[in-house]
Amino acid sequence: MSEQPVTVDELAAKAESYLHESSLTPEEYEALKQSVAELSPLLTTDRTYFVLGSYGRPEIHRLQLVKDRLNRRSDRYAFLMVDIRSEWTNTYLKFRLLADYADVIVGVTEHDQGGFLVEQGYFTAIETYFEKTHVLVRTYEETDAADVETSVDPERPYSGMQTAIFDMLADADRLCTWETEDELRDCATTLP
């Protein structure tokens, strides 16, 4: 990405543009100052991946699996939102700034129960996010209901809103389906 380090003032200006005529609170400005060092891998690595999904158990294990697979590539940096640890009082700003600076947004989805449902709305509504989004969608065709570790209904794991988003990503050739963790690893290897 950029070889010039991002400054707090640049981050603050970008953040304030997302606040719709509001200003950063002193706490939000402090969080930006603290996060500049944490953001340096996003700005100095050849390709970065912002991995999104549910942080529930066992889903976070699969997010870590995708992150690990991507970090095995040379000059690549994959991260979860929680990896940028500075105290952010406004997670909306945190998401937007991380999504702005990431080269690829990777969604790992298993159901319609929490996870990154709000973020799915952002990456379809904001064209620059949609253009760099890839989603890895879990299917349940051959999974026995007793083997599903979450409370998802394997017959109807996704809402109609989500399936429409998945169709748009499939049309753009940026959707990969998986059922097992081995297939999830394979999906991760297909990412640009």
GISULHU-V146061 format. One record per residue. RES is the residue in one small letter. PHI is phi in whole degrees, -180 to 180 (NA if undefined). OMEGA is omega in whole degrees, -180 to 180 (999 if undefined). Layout:
RES_PHI_OMEGA + RES_PHI_OMEGA
This chain:
m_NA_-177 + s_-77_176 + e_-92_178 + q_-87_178 + p_-67_177 + v_-76_179 + t_-102_177 + v_-61_-179 + d_-64_177 + e_-64_177 + l_-62_-179 + a_-63_179 + a_-63_178 + k_-64_-180 + a_-62_-179 + e_-65_177 + s_-66_178 + y_-89_-175 + l_-91_176 + h_52_175 + e_71_172 + s_-101_177 + s_-113_173 + l_-67_172 + t_-75_176 + p_-57_179 + e_-65_179 + e_-66_178 + y_-64_177 + e_-61_179 + a_-60_177 + l_-63_179 + k_-59_-179 + q_-68_-174 + s_-84_-177 + v_-55_180 + a_-65_180 + e_-68_-179 + l_-82_-174 + s_-58_177 + p_-62_178 + l_-67_-174 + l_-100_-175 + t_-118_180 + t_-94_-177 + d_-59_180 + r_-144_-179 + t_-120_-178 + y_-126_176 + f_-96_-174 + v_-95_-177 + l_-118_176 + g_166_-179 + s_-78_178 + y_-96_176 + g_-70_173 + r_-94_11 + p_-99_-174 + e_-60_-178 + i_-63_176 + h_-58_-179 + r_-75_173 + l_-64_178 + q_-63_178 + l_-61_179 + v_-66_179 + k_-58_180 + d_-62_-179 + r_-61_-179 + l_-71_-180 + n_-71_176 + r_-75_180 + r_-78_180 + s_-69_178 + d_52_177 + r_-125_178 + y_-138_176 + a_-108_-177 + f_-149_172 + l_-101_179 + m_-60_-179 + v_-72_178 + d_-69_175 + i_-91_-164 + r_-87_-178 + s_-52_-180 + e_-73_178 + w_-111_176 + t_-82_-177 + n_-123_-178 + t_-72_174 + y_-60_178 + l_-62_180 + k_-58_179 + f_-59_-176 + r_-62_-179 + l_-66_178 + l_-65_179 + a_-65_178 + d_-62_-173 + y_-87_178 + a_-76_177 + d_-80_-178 + v_-133_173 + i_-101_-177 + v_-117_175 + g_-100_174 + v_-114_-175 + t_-123_-178 + e_-125_-175 + h_-172_-180 + d_-106_-176 + q_-109_179 + g_75_-179 + g_74_-176 + f_-119_-180 + l_-62_180 + v_-63_-180 + e_-62_177 + q_-60_176 + g_-65_179 + y_-65_-175 + f_-77_170 + t_-94_-178 + a_-82_-177 + i_-107_-172 + e_-56_-179 + t_-63_176 + y_-74_-179 + f_-58_-177 + e_-64_-179 + k_-112_-178 + t_-97_172 + h_-128_-179 + v_-123_178 + l_-108_-171 + v_-105_177 + r_-79_173 + t_-111_-175 + y_-131_-174 + e_-57_-176 + e_-111_-180 + t_-90_176 + d_-69_-178 + a_-54_180 + a_-69_-179 + d_-93_178 + v_-84_-173 + e_-84_-180 + t_-114_180 + s_-89_-179 + v_-65_173 + d_-88_-177 + p_-62_178 + e_-78_-179 + r_-141_-175 + p_-76_-173 + y_-128_177 + s_-79_177 + g_-61_178 + m_-63_180 + q_-65_-177 + t_-64_175 + a_-65_177 + i_-64_179 + f_-61_179 + d_-62_179 + m_-62_180 + l_-69_177 + a_-63_178 + d_-62_179 + a_-90_-180 + d_61_179 + r_-130_178 + l_-130_177 + c_-132_179 + t_-102_-179 + w_-147_176 + e_-124_180 + t_-111_178 + e_-65_176 + d_-62_178 + e_-67_176 + l_-63_176 + r_-60_179 + d_-62_177 + c_-59_-179 + a_-61_-179 + t_-72_179 + t_-86_-178 + l_-68_-178 + p_-67_999
